[in-house]
Amino acid sequence: MPGKFELKKSKGGQFMFNLKASNGQVILTSERYKTKASAENGIKSVKSNAKDKMFERLTAKNGQPYFRLKAGNGEVIGRSEMYASTSGRNNGINSVIKNAKGAKLSDLT
């Protein structure tokens, strides 16, 4: 079963999406968008930019690894949860790469 994008309205009336792996776990959370169309463009951007070189591998102040996915223009499209290890983070990146392209859209707005 492929992954899926869940598009929803967030607090304050803005739009955002999560990319979920086939097991239902959230592997990428988007930034907030003012319009639904912008969020849908964000999903297209994830699909086209989900390549290893587009991921920024970071470490939080508390030492937990995480990643951000950036578009070609340098804008952050989405970010991961915090991971317990760098190998966990790397598995998360690989999961986004694997799931993004074929992920279907589930519109919950």
C-alpha distances in whole Angstrom, upper triangle without the diagonal:
4,7,9,13,15,19,21,25,27,30,33,31,29,26,23,19,17,14,11,9,5,8,10,13,15,15,18,20,22,26,27,28,31,29,26,26,27,24,22,24,23,19,20,22,19,17,20,22,19,21,22,26,25,24,27,27,29,31,32,36,35,33,30,27,25,24,25,23,26,26,29,32,31,30,27,24,22,23,21,22,25,24,26,26,26,24,21,22,21,18,17,18,16,13,14,15,12,10,13,13,10,9,10,14,14,18,20,23
4,7,10,13,16,19,23,25,28,31,29,27,23,20,16,14,11,9,7,5,9,10,12,13,13,15,17,19,23,24,25,28,26,23,23,24,20,19,20,19,15,16,18,15,13,17,18,15,17,19,23,21,21,24,24,27,29,30,33,33,31,28,25,23,21,21,20,22,23,25,28,27,26,24,21,19,20,19,20,23,22,25,25,24,22,20,20,19,16,15,16,14,11,11,12,9,6,9,9,7,6,8,11,12,16,18,21
4,7,10,13,16,20,21,25,27,25,23,20,17,13,10,7,5,4,4,8,8,9,10,10,11,13,15,19,21,22,25,23,20,21,21,18,16,18,16,13,14,16,13,12,15,16,13,16,18,21,19,19,21,22,24,26,27,30,30,29,25,23,20,19,18,17,20,20,23,25,25,23,21,17,16,16,15,17,20,20,23,23,22,21,18,18,17,15,13,14,13,9,9,11,9,5,7,9,7,5,7,9,10,14,16,19
4,6,10,13,16,18,22,24,22,20,16,14,10,8,6,5,7,7,10,9,10,10,10,11,12,13,17,18,19,22,20,17,18,18,14,13,15,14,10,13,15,12,11,15,16,14,17,19,22,20,19,22,23,25,27,27,31,30,29,26,24,21,19,18,17,19,20,23,25,24,22,20,16,15,16,15,17,20,21,24,25,24,23,20,19,20,17,15,15,15,12,11,13,11,8,8,10,8,4,5,6,7,10,12,15
4,6,10,13,15,19,21,19,16,13,10,6,6,4,6,9,11,13,11,11,9,10,9,10,10,14,15,15,18,16,13,14,14,11,10,12,11,8,10,12,10,10,14,15,14,17,19,22,19,18,21,22,23,25,26,29,29,29,25,23,20,18,17,15,17,17,21,22,22,19,17,13,12,14,14,16,20,21,24,25,25,24,21,20,20,19,15,16,16,13,11,13,13,10,8,10,10,6,6,5,6,8,10,12
4,6,10,12,15,18,16,14,11,8,5,5,6,8,11,13,14,11,12,10,12,11,10,10,13,13,14,16,15,12,14,14,11,10,14,12,10,13,15,13,14,17,18,17,21,22,25,22,21,23,24,25,26,26,29,29,29,26,24,21,20,18,17,19,20,23,24,24,21,18,15,13,15,15,16,20,22,25,26,26,26,23,21,22,21,17,18,19,16,14,17,17,13,12,14,14,10,9,6,5,6,7,9
4,7,10,13,15,13,11,7,6,4,7,9,11,14,16,18,14,15,12,14,12,10,10,12,11,11,13,12,9,11,11,8,8,11,10,9,12,14,13,14,17,18,18,22,24,25,22,22,23,25,26,27,27,30,30,30,27,26,22,21,19,17,19,19,22,23,23,19,17,14,13,15,16,18,21,24,27,28,28,28,25,23,25,23,20,20,22,19,16,19,19,16,14,16,16,12,11,7,6,5,6,7
4,6,10,12,10,9,6,6,6,9,12,13,17,19,19,16,16,14,16,14,11,11,12,10,11,12,11,9,12,12,9,11,14,13,12,16,17,16,18,21,21,21,25,27,28,25,24,25,26,27,28,27,30,30,31,27,26,23,22,20,20,21,21,25,25,24,21,19,16,15,16,17,18,22,24,28,30,30,30,27,25,27,26,22,23,24,21,19,22,22,19,17,19,19,16,14,11,9,7,5,5
4,7,8,6,6,4,6,8,11,15,17,20,22,23,19,19,16,18,16,13,12,12,9,9,10,10,8,12,12,10,12,15,14,14,18,19,18,20,23,23,23,27,29,30,26,25,26,28,28,29,27,30,30,31,28,28,24,23,21,21,22,22,26,25,25,21,19,17,16,18,19,20,23,26,29,31,31,32,29,27,29,28,24,25,27,24,22,25,26,22,20,23,23,19,18,14,12,10,8,6
4,6,6,5,6,6,9,11,15,17,21,23,23,20,19,16,18,15,12,11,11,8,9,10,11,11,15,14,11,14,17,15,16,19,20,19,22,24,24,24,27,29,29,26,25,25,26,26,26,24,27,27,28,26,26,22,22,20,20,21,22,26,25,24,20,18,16,15,16,17,18,21,24,27,29,30,31,27,26,28,27,24,24,27,24,22,25,26,23,21,24,24,21,20,17,15,13,11,9
4,6,7,9,10,13,15,19,20,24,26,26,22,21,19,21,18,15,14,13,10,11,11,13,14,17,16,15,18,20,18,19,23,23,22,25,28,27,27,30,31,32,29,27,27,28,27,27,25,27,27,29,27,27,24,24,22,23,24,25,28,27,26,22,20,19,17,18,20,19,22,25,28,31,31,33,30,28,30,30,26,27,30,28,25,28,30,27,25,28,28,25,24,20,19,16,14,12
4,6,9,11,15,17,21,23,27,29,29,26,25,22,23,21,17,15,13,10,11,10,12,13,17,16,15,18,20,19,20,23,23,23,26,28,28,28,32,33,33,30,28,28,30,28,29,27,28,29,31,29,29,26,26,23,24,24,25,28,27,26,22,21,19,19,20,22,22,25,28,31,34,34,35,32,30,33,33,29,29,32,30,27,30,32,29,27,29,30,27,26,22,21,18,16,13
4,7,10,13,16,20,22,26,28,28,25,24,21,23,20,17,15,13,10,9,8,9,10,13,13,12,15,17,17,18,21,22,22,24,27,26,27,31,32,33,29,28,29,30,30,31,29,30,31,33,31,30,27,26,24,24,24,24,27,26,26,22,20,19,19,20,22,23,26,29,33,35,35,36,33,31,33,33,29,29,32,29,26,29,31,27,25,27,28,25,23,20,18,15,13,10
4,7,11,14,17,20,24,26,27,23,23,19,20,17,14,11,10,6,6,5,7,8,11,10,9,12,14,13,15,18,18,18,21,23,23,24,27,29,29,25,25,25,27,26,28,26,28,29,31,28,28,24,23,20,20,20,20,24,22,22,18,17,15,15,17,19,20,24,27,30,32,32,33,30,28,30,30,26,26,28,26,23,26,28,25,22,24,25,22,21,18,17,14,13,10
4,7,11,14,17,20,23,24,20,20,16,18,15,11,9,9,6,5,6,6,6,9,8,6,9,11,10,12,15,15,15,18,20,20,21,24,26,27,23,22,23,25,25,27,25,28,29,30,27,26,23,21,19,18,18,18,22,21,21,17,15,13,13,15,17,19,22,25,29,30,30,31,28,26,27,27,23,23,25,23,20,23,24,21,19,21,21,18,17,14,13,11,10,8
4,7,10,13,17,19,20,17,16,13,14,11,8,6,6,5,6,9,9,8,11,9,6,9,11,9,9,13,13,13,15,18,17,18,21,23,24,20,19,20,22,22,24,23,25,26,27,24,23,19,18,15,15,16,16,20,20,19,15,13,10,10,12,14,15,19,22,25,27,26,27,24,22,24,23,19,19,22,20,17,19,21,18,16,18,19,16,15,12,12,11,10,10
4,7,10,13,16,17,14,13,10,11,8,6,5,8,8,9,12,12,10,12,11,7,9,11,9,8,12,12,11,13,16,16,15,19,21,22,19,18,19,21,21,23,22,26,26,26,23,22,18,16,14,14,15,16,19,20,19,16,13,10,9,11,12,14,18,20,24,25,24,25,22,20,21,20,17,17,19,16,14,16,17,14,12,15,16,12,12,10,9,9,9,10
4,6,10,13,14,10,10,6,7,6,5,6,10,11,13,16,16,14,15,14,11,12,14,11,9,13,13,11,13,16,15,14,18,19,21,18,16,18,19,20,21,21,24,24,24,21,19,16,14,13,13,15,16,20,21,20,17,14,11,9,10,10,11,15,17,20,22,21,22,18,17,18,17,13,14,16,13,11,14,15,12,11,14,14,11,12,10,10,11,11,13
4,7,10,11,9,8,6,6,5,7,8,12,14,15,19,18,16,17,16,12,12,14,11,9,12,12,9,10,14,14,12,15,16,19,16,15,17,18,19,21,21,25,25,24,21,19,15,14,13,12,15,16,19,21,20,18,15,11,9,10,10,12,15,16,20,21,20,20,17,15,16,15,11,12,13,10,8,11,11,8,7,11,11,8,10,9,10,12,13,15
4,7,8,5,5,4,6,7,9,12,15,17,19,22,21,19,20,19,16,16,17,15,12,15,16,13,13,17,16,14,17,18,21,19,17,19,19,21,22,22,26,25,25,21,19,16,15,15,15,18,19,23,24,23,21,18,15,13,13,11,12,15,16,19,20,20,19,16,15,16,14,11,12,13,9,9,12,11,8,9,12,12,9,10,10,10,13,14,17
4,5,5,5,6,6,9,12,15,18,20,22,25,25,22,23,22,19,18,20,17,15,17,17,14,14,17,17,14,16,17,20,19,17,20,19,21,22,23,27,26,25,21,19,17,16,17,16,19,21,24,26,25,23,20,17,15,14,12,13,16,16,18,19,19,17,14,14,14,12,9,11,11,7,8,10,9,6,9,12,11,9,11,13,13,16,17,20
4,5,8,10,10,13,15,18,22,24,25,28,27,24,25,25,21,20,22,20,17,19,20,17,16,19,20,16,19,20,23,22,21,23,23,25,26,27,30,29,28,24,22,20,20,20,19,23,24,27,29,28,26,24,21,18,18,16,17,19,19,21,22,22,19,17,17,17,14,13,14,13,9,11,13,10,8,11,13,11,9,11,13,13,17,18,21
4,6,9,10,14,16,19,23,24,26,29,29,26,27,27,23,23,25,22,19,22,23,19,19,22,22,19,21,22,25,24,22,24,23,25,25,26,29,28,27,23,22,20,20,21,21,24,26,29,31,30,28,25,22,19,19,16,16,18,17,19,20,21,19,16,17,17,14,13,15,14,11,13,15,13,11,14,16,15,13,14,16,15,19,19,22
4,7,9,12,13,16,20,21,23,26,26,23,24,24,20,20,22,20,17,20,21,18,18,22,22,19,21,22,25,24,22,23,23,24,25,25,28,27,26,22,21,19,19,20,20,23,25,28,30,28,26,23,20,17,17,14,14,17,17,19,21,21,20,17,17,18,15,13,16,16,12,13,16,14,11,13,16,15,12,13,14,13,16,15,19
4,6,9,11,15,18,20,22,25,25,23,25,24,20,20,22,19,17,20,20,17,18,21,20,17,20,20,23,21,19,20,20,20,21,21,24,23,22,18,17,15,16,17,17,21,23,26,28,26,24,21,18,15,14,11,10,13,13,16,17,18,17,13,14,15,13,10,13,14,10,11,15,14,11,13,17,16,13,15,15,15,17,17,20
4,6,7,11,14,16,18,22,22,20,22,20,17,18,19,16,14,17,18,14,16,19,18,15,18,18,21,19,17,18,18,18,19,19,22,21,21,17,16,13,13,14,14,18,20,23,25,23,21,17,15,12,10,8,8,11,12,16,17,17,17,14,13,15,13,10,12,13,10,10,13,14,11,12,16,16,13,14,14,14,16,15,18
4,7,10,14,16,19,22,23,21,22,20,17,17,18,15,13,16,16,12,14,16,15,12,15,15,17,15,13,15,14,15,17,17,21,20,19,16,14,11,10,11,11,15,17,20,22,20,18,15,13,10,8,6,7,10,11,14,15,15,14,11,10,11,10,6,8,10,7,6,10,11,9,10,14,15,12,15,15,15,17,18,20
4,7,10,13,15,19,19,18,19,17,14,15,15,12,11,14,13,9,12,14,13,11,14,14,16,14,11,13,13,14,16,16,20,20,19,16,14,10,9,8,9,12,14,17,19,17,15,11,9,6,5,5,7,11,12,16,17,16,16,14,11,13,12,9,9,11,10,7,11,12,10,10,13,15,12,14,14,15,16,17,18
4,7,9,12,16,16,15,17,15,11,13,14,11,11,14,13,11,13,16,15,13,16,17,19,15,14,14,15,16,17,16,20,20,20,17,15,12,11,9,10,12,14,18,19,17,14,11,8,5,5,6,8,12,14,18,19,19,19,17,14,16,16,12,13,15,13,11,14,16,14,12,16,17,14,15,14,14,15,15,16
4,6,9,12,13,13,14,11,8,11,11,8,9,12,11,9,13,15,13,13,16,18,18,15,14,15,16,17,19,18,21,22,22,19,18,14,12,10,9,11,12,16,16,15,11,8,6,4,6,9,11,15,17,21,22,21,22,20,17,18,19,15,14,17,16,12,15,17,15,13,16,17,15,16,14,15,14,15,15
4,7,10,12,12,14,11,9,12,12,9,11,14,12,12,15,17,15,16,19,20,20,16,15,15,17,17,19,18,21,22,23,20,19,15,13,11,11,11,12,16,15,14,10,8,6,6,8,11,13,16,19,23,24,23,24,22,19,21,21,18,17,20,19,16,18,21,19,16,19,21,18,19,17,17,17,17,16
4,7,9,10,12,9,8,11,12,10,12,15,14,14,17,19,18,19,22,23,23,20,19,19,21,21,22,21,23,25,26,23,22,19,17,14,14,15,15,19,17,16,13,11,9,9,12,14,16,19,22,26,27,26,28,25,23,24,25,21,21,24,22,19,21,24,21,19,21,23,20,20,17,17,15,15,14
4,6,7,9,6,6,9,10,9,11,14,13,14,17,18,18,19,23,24,24,21,20,21,23,23,25,24,27,28,29,27,25,22,20,17,16,15,15,18,17,17,13,12,10,11,14,17,19,22,25,29,30,29,31,28,25,27,27,23,23,25,24,20,22,25,22,19,21,23,20,20,17,17,15,15,13
4,7,9,7,8,11,12,12,14,16,16,18,20,21,21,23,26,28,28,24,24,24,27,27,29,27,29,31,32,30,29,25,23,20,20,19,18,21,19,19,16,15,14,15,18,21,23,26,29,32,34,33,34,32,29,31,31,27,26,29,27,24,26,28,26,22,24,25,23,22,19,19,16,16,13
4,5,5,7,9,10,11,13,15,15,17,19,20,21,22,26,28,28,24,25,26,28,29,31,30,32,34,34,32,31,27,25,22,20,20,18,21,20,20,17,17,15,16,19,22,24,27,30,34,35,34,35,33,30,31,31,28,27,29,27,24,26,27,24,21,23,24,21,20,16,17,14,14,11
4,5,5,6,9,10,11,13,14,15,17,19,20,21,25,27,28,24,24,26,28,29,31,30,33,34,35,32,30,27,24,21,20,20,18,21,21,21,18,17,15,16,19,21,23,27,29,33,34,33,34,31,29,30,30,26,25,27,25,22,24,25,22,19,20,21,18,16,13,13,10,11,9
4,5,5,6,9,10,11,12,14,16,17,18,20,23,26,26,23,24,25,28,29,32,31,34,36,36,33,31,27,25,22,20,19,17,19,19,20,17,17,14,16,20,22,25,28,31,35,35,34,35,32,30,30,30,27,25,27,25,22,23,24,22,18,19,20,18,16,13,14,12,14,12
4,5,5,6,9,10,10,12,14,15,16,18,21,24,24,20,21,22,25,26,28,28,31,32,33,30,28,25,22,19,17,16,14,16,15,17,13,14,11,13,17,20,22,26,28,32,33,31,32,30,27,28,28,25,23,25,24,20,21,23,21,18,18,20,18,17,14,16,14,15,14
4,5,5,6,9,10,11,13,14,15,16,20,22,23,19,19,21,23,24,26,26,29,30,30,28,26,22,20,17,15,15,14,17,17,17,14,13,10,11,14,17,19,23,25,29,30,29,30,27,24,25,25,22,21,23,21,17,19,21,18,15,16,17,15,14,12,13,11,12,11
4,5,5,7,9,10,11,13,14,15,19,22,23,19,20,22,25,26,29,29,32,33,33,30,28,24,21,18,16,16,14,17,17,18,15,15,11,13,16,19,21,25,27,31,31,30,30,28,25,26,25,22,21,22,20,17,18,19,17,13,14,15,13,12,9,11,10,12,12
4,5,5,6,9,10,11,12,14,17,20,20,17,18,20,23,25,28,28,31,33,32,30,27,24,20,17,14,14,11,14,14,15,13,13,10,13,16,19,22,25,27,31,31,30,30,28,25,25,25,22,21,22,21,17,18,19,17,14,14,16,14,14,12,15,14,16,15
4,5,5,6,9,10,10,12,15,18,18,14,15,17,20,21,24,24,27,29,29,26,24,20,17,14,11,11,9,12,13,13,10,10,6,9,12,15,18,21,24,27,28,26,27,25,22,22,22,19,17,19,18,14,15,17,15,12,13,15,13,14,12,14,14,16,15
4,5,5,6,9,10,11,14,17,18,15,15,18,20,22,25,25,29,30,29,26,24,20,17,14,12,12,11,14,15,16,13,12,8,10,13,15,18,21,23,27,27,25,26,23,21,21,21,17,16,17,16,12,13,15,12,9,10,11,10,10,9,11,12,14,15
4,5,5,6,9,10,13,17,17,14,16,19,22,24,27,28,31,32,31,29,26,22,19,16,13,13,11,13,14,16,14,14,10,12,16,18,21,24,26,29,29,27,27,25,23,22,22,19,17,18,17,13,13,15,13,9,9,11,11,11,10,14,14,17,17
4,5,5,6,8,11,14,14,11,13,16,19,21,24,25,28,30,29,26,23,20,16,13,10,9,7,9,11,12,10,10,7,10,13,16,19,22,24,27,27,25,25,24,21,20,21,18,16,17,16,13,12,15,14,10,10,13,13,14,14,16,17,19,20
4,6,5,6,9,12,13,10,11,14,16,18,22,23,26,27,26,23,20,17,14,11,8,8,8,11,13,13,11,10,7,8,11,13,16,19,20,24,24,22,22,20,17,17,17,14,12,13,13,9,9,12,10,7,8,11,10,12,12,15,16,18,19
4,6,6,9,12,14,12,13,16,19,21,24,26,29,30,29,26,23,19,16,14,11,12,10,12,15,16,15,14,11,12,14,16,19,22,23,26,25,23,23,21,19,18,18,15,13,13,13,9,8,10,9,5,5,8,8,11,12,15,16,19,20
4,6,8,12,12,10,13,16,19,22,25,27,30,31,30,27,24,21,17,15,11,11,9,10,13,14,14,14,11,13,16,18,21,24,24,28,27,24,24,23,20,19,19,17,14,15,15,12,10,12,12,9,7,11,12,14,15,18,20,23,23
4,6,9,9,6,9,12,15,18,21,23,27,28,27,24,21,17,14,11,8,7,6,7,11,11,11,11,9,11,13,15,19,21,22,25,24,21,21,21,18,16,17,15,12,13,14,10,9,12,12,9,9,13,14,16,17,20,21,24,24
4,7,9,7,8,11,14,17,20,22,26,27,25,22,19,15,12,11,7,9,9,11,14,13,14,12,10,11,12,13,17,19,19,22,21,19,18,17,15,13,14,12,9,9,10,7,5,8,9,7,8,11,12,15,16,19,21,23,24
4,6,6,7,11,13,16,20,22,26,27,25,22,19,16,13,12,9,10,10,11,14,14,15,14,13,13,14,15,18,20,20,23,21,18,17,17,15,13,13,13,9,9,11,9,6,9,11,10,10,14,15,18,20,23,25,27,28
4,5,6,9,10,14,17,20,24,25,22,20,16,14,11,11,9,11,12,13,16,14,16,15,14,14,14,14,17,18,18,20,18,15,14,15,12,10,12,11,8,8,11,10,7,11,13,12,13,17,18,21,22,25,27,29,30
4,6,8,10,14,17,20,23,25,22,21,17,15,12,11,9,9,10,10,13,12,14,13,14,15,15,16,19,20,20,22,20,16,17,18,15,12,15,14,11,12,14,13,11,14,16,15,16,19,20,24,25,27,29,31,32
4,7,10,13,16,19,22,24,22,20,16,14,10,8,6,6,7,8,11,9,11,10,10,11,12,14,17,18,19,22,20,17,18,18,14,13,15,14,10,12,14,11,10,14,15,13,14,18,18,21,22,25,26,28,28
4,6,9,13,15,19,20,18,16,13,10,6,6,5,6,9,11,13,11,11,10,10,10,9,10,14,15,15,18,16,13,14,14,11,10,12,11,7,10,12,10,10,14,15,13,15,19,18,22,22,24,26,27,28
4,6,10,12,16,18,16,14,11,9,5,5,6,7,11,12,14,10,11,9,11,11,9,11,13,13,14,17,15,13,14,15,11,11,14,12,10,13,15,13,13,17,18,17,19,22,22,25,25,27,28,29,29
4,7,10,14,15,12,11,7,6,5,7,9,11,14,16,17,14,15,12,14,12,10,10,12,11,11,14,12,9,11,12,8,9,12,11,9,12,14,13,14,17,19,18,21,23,23,26,26,28,29,30,31
4,7,10,11,9,9,6,5,6,8,11,13,16,18,19,15,16,13,15,13,10,10,11,10,11,13,11,9,13,13,9,11,14,13,12,15,17,16,17,20,21,21,23,26,25,28,28,29,30,30,31
4,7,8,6,5,4,6,8,11,14,16,20,22,22,19,19,16,18,16,12,11,11,9,9,11,10,9,13,12,10,12,15,14,14,17,19,18,20,23,23,23,26,29,27,30,30,31,32,32,33
4,5,5,5,6,7,10,12,16,17,21,24,24,20,19,16,18,16,12,12,11,8,10,11,12,12,15,14,12,15,18,16,16,20,21,20,22,25,25,25,28,30,28,31,30,31,31,31,31
4,5,7,9,11,14,15,19,21,24,27,26,22,22,19,21,19,16,15,14,11,13,13,14,14,18,17,16,19,21,20,20,24,24,24,26,29,29,28,32,34,32,34,34,34,34,34,34
4,6,9,11,14,17,21,23,26,29,29,25,24,21,23,20,17,15,13,10,11,11,12,14,17,16,15,18,20,19,20,23,24,24,26,28,29,29,32,34,32,34,34,34,35,34,34
4,6,10,13,16,19,22,25,28,28,24,24,21,23,20,16,15,13,10,9,9,9,10,14,13,12,15,18,17,18,21,22,22,24,26,27,27,30,33,31,34,33,34,35,34,35
4,7,10,13,17,20,23,26,27,23,22,19,20,17,13,11,10,6,6,6,7,8,11,10,9,13,14,13,15,18,18,19,21,23,23,24,27,29,27,30,30,30,31,31,32
4,7,11,14,17,20,23,24,20,20,17,18,15,11,9,9,6,5,7,6,6,9,8,6,9,12,11,12,15,16,16,18,20,21,21,24,26,25,28,28,28,30,30,31
4,7,10,13,17,20,21,17,17,13,14,11,8,6,6,5,6,9,9,8,10,9,6,9,11,9,9,13,13,13,15,18,18,18,21,23,22,24,24,25,26,26,28
4,7,10,13,16,17,14,14,10,11,9,6,5,8,8,9,13,12,10,12,11,7,9,11,8,8,11,12,11,13,16,16,15,18,21,20,22,22,24,25,25,26
4,6,10,13,14,11,10,7,8,6,4,6,10,11,13,16,16,14,15,14,11,12,14,11,9,13,13,11,13,16,16,14,17,20,19,21,21,22,23,24,25
4,7,10,11,9,9,6,6,5,6,9,12,14,15,19,18,16,17,16,12,13,14,11,9,12,13,9,10,14,14,12,14,17,16,19,19,21,22,23,24
4,7,8,6,5,4,5,7,9,12,16,17,19,22,21,19,20,19,16,16,18,15,12,15,16,13,13,17,17,14,15,19,18,21,20,22,23,24,25
4,5,5,5,6,6,9,12,15,19,21,22,26,25,22,23,23,19,19,20,18,15,17,18,14,14,17,17,14,15,18,18,20,20,22,23,24,24
4,5,7,10,10,13,16,18,22,24,25,28,27,24,25,25,21,21,22,20,17,19,20,17,16,19,20,16,17,20,21,23,22,25,26,28,28
4,6,9,10,14,16,19,23,25,26,30,29,26,27,27,23,23,25,23,20,22,23,19,19,22,22,19,20,23,23,25,24,27,26,28,28
4,6,9,12,13,17,20,21,23,26,25,23,25,24,20,20,23,20,17,20,21,18,18,22,22,19,20,23,23,25,24,27,27,28,28
4,6,9,12,15,18,20,22,26,25,23,25,24,20,21,23,20,17,20,21,17,18,21,21,18,19,23,22,23,22,24,24,25,24
4,6,8,11,15,16,19,22,22,20,22,21,17,18,20,17,15,18,18,15,16,19,19,16,18,21,20,21,20,22,22,23,22
4,7,11,14,17,19,23,23,21,22,20,17,18,19,15,14,16,16,12,14,17,16,13,15,18,16,18,16,18,18,19,19
4,7,10,13,15,19,20,18,19,17,14,15,16,13,12,15,14,11,13,16,14,12,15,17,15,17,16,17,18,18,19
4,7,9,12,16,16,15,16,14,11,13,14,10,10,14,13,11,13,16,15,14,17,19,17,19,18,19,20,20,21
4,6,8,12,13,12,14,11,8,11,11,8,9,12,11,10,13,15,14,14,17,19,17,19,19,19,21,21,22
4,6,10,12,12,14,10,9,12,12,9,11,14,13,12,16,17,16,16,20,22,19,21,21,21,22,21,23
4,7,9,10,12,9,8,12,12,10,12,15,15,15,18,19,19,19,23,25,22,25,24,24,26,25,26
4,6,7,9,6,6,9,10,9,11,14,14,14,17,18,19,20,23,25,23,25,26,26,28,27,29
4,7,9,7,8,11,12,11,14,16,16,18,20,21,22,23,26,28,26,29,29,29,31,30,32
4,5,5,6,9,10,11,13,14,15,17,19,20,21,22,26,27,26,29,30,30,32,32,34
4,5,5,6,9,10,11,12,14,15,17,18,20,21,24,26,25,28,29,30,32,32,34
4,5,5,6,9,10,10,12,14,15,16,18,20,22,24,24,27,28,29,32,32,34
4,5,5,6,9,10,10,13,14,15,16,18,21,22,21,24,26,26,29,29,31
4,5,5,6,9,10,11,13,14,15,16,19,21,20,23,24,25,27,27,29
4,5,5,6,9,10,11,12,14,15,18,20,20,23,24,26,28,29,31
4,5,5,6,9,10,10,12,14,17,18,18,21,23,24,26,27,30
4,5,5,6,9,10,10,12,15,16,15,19,20,21,23,24,26
4,5,5,6,9,10,10,13,15,15,18,20,21,24,25,27
4,5,5,6,9,10,12,14,14,18,20,22,24,26,28
4,5,5,6,8,11,12,11,15,17,18,21,23,25
4,5,5,6,9,11,10,13,15,17,19,21,23
4,6,6,7,10,11,14,16,19,21,23,25
4,6,7,8,9,13,16,18,21,23,26
4,6,6,6,10,12,14,17,19,22
4,6,5,9,10,13,16,18,20
4,6,9,11,14,17,20,22
4,6,10,13,16,19,21
4,7,9,13,15,18
4,7,10,13,15
4,6,9,12
4,6,9
4,6
4
